[in-house]
């Protein structure tokens, strides 16, 4: 990845735009990274990735809710006597 200082980015903006079409460009100020300049294609990939991640997160949340609901509906209620009996059987 190529690096431009903020002053270089201002003075050579056209070159910065051309370079970011080939690879992301890091912009620094006082030795610290302050920005990245990327192409429209790279930005669209990032947006699509974020959308897919959010959709996967929603799907997983719904799945976990369904599993929890099924577990509550299918599981018999255990009484204290049932728990004591099971513990004694395992000894």
Secondary structure as the mmCIF struct_conf table of DSSP 4:
data_model
#
loop_
_struct_conf.conf_type_id
_struct_conf.id
_struct_conf.beg_label_comp_id
_struct_conf.beg_label_asym_id
_struct_conf.beg_label_seq_id
_struct_conf.end_label_comp_id
_struct_conf.end_label_asym_id
_struct_conf.end_label_seq_id
STRN STRN1 UNK A 2 UNK A 5
HELX_RH_AL_P HELX_RH_AL_P1 UNK A 6 UNK A 11
TURN_TY1_P TURN_TY1_P1 UNK A 12 UNK A 12
HELX_RH_AL_P HELX_RH_AL_P2 UNK A 13 UNK A 20
TURN_TY1_P TURN_TY1_P2 UNK A 21 UNK A 22
BEND BEND1 UNK A 23 UNK A 23
STRN STRN2 UNK A 25 UNK A 29
TURN_TY1_P TURN_TY1_P3 UNK A 30 UNK A 31
STRN STRN3 UNK A 32 UNK A 37
HELX_RH_AL_P HELX_RH_AL_P3 UNK A 40 UNK A 74
BEND BEND2 UNK A 75 UNK A 75
HELX_LH_PP_P HELX_LH_PP_P1 UNK A 76 UNK A 79
HELX_RH_AL_P HELX_RH_AL_P4 UNK A 80 UNK A 90
#
